[in-house]
Each structure stands twice: as C-alpha cells, then as structure tokens.
Amino acid sequence: MSPQQKAVGEAAGFVTKLNDIIIYPLIALLTAVAFLVFLWGCTEYFMNATNDQAREQGVKHITYGIIGLVIMISAFAILSIATATFGLGNQLNCADHTNATNPACANAFKI
C-alpha cells in the first residue's frame, strides 16, 4: 500500500468517525432540544390560559423553539450548498461507512 493510499484511508476513516461520533449526534441533539423547547412553550401557553404572565412565558419558549429550528435548517442548507458548490458531495457520501464498499467510491478521495 502506497503512502498516498494509506493517507486517503486514514482521512476517510477520520471523516467517518467525525460524522458518526460528533456531527450527526450533535445535529440530532440540537434539533431535538429546539423541538422540545417549542413543545414546552406550547404546553405552557395552553395550560396557563388564565394567567397572562405564564402565557407570555409560553410565547417566549415557542418563539425560541422556532428560532432554534430555523437556525438548524439554515445551517443544514448552508452546509449542503457549500458541499455542492465545492464538489464534495461524493466525498461526503463515500465517507459514510455504509457506502464504503460502493464501487463509485473507489476514487472519491484520490487527488
């Protein structure tokens, strides 16, 4: 195995581990937190129909939850656009461990 092939294999392994351990779980966690804040705000709003101050707090939580979801969707869209612009779509798809044996990925990390 040449040093270039070894480096490509290590880079692909690093990207795969980074995606599996940090990026995907972090995106899922932040999206879940934003959704839970939204749901909590809805619950506060409806459960405290007679208390204006508590309803105001529910509206704030609903707003923060929606803002969080919009930020997550925007970040995903920006990353997708950047990936498509720089032609990294094939590399990112091939970095996923489930696509590692795909014949189209044989030359994905070659310079």
VENMOKA-V545328 format. One line per field, one symbol per residue. ss: DSSP state (@ for helix, = for strand, . for the rest). phi: phi as a letter, one per 20 degrees, with the letter a starting at -180 (. if undefined). Layout:
ss = ???
phi = ???
This chain:
ss = ..@@@@@@@@@@@@@@@@@@@@@@@@@@@@@@@@@@@@@@@@@@@@@....@@@@@@@@@@@@@@@@@@@@@@@@@@@@@@@@@@...@@@@@@@.@@@...@@@......
phi = .fffffffffffffffffffedfffffffffffffffffffffffefdfedffffffffffffffffffffffffffffffffffemegfffffffffdfefffefdfdee
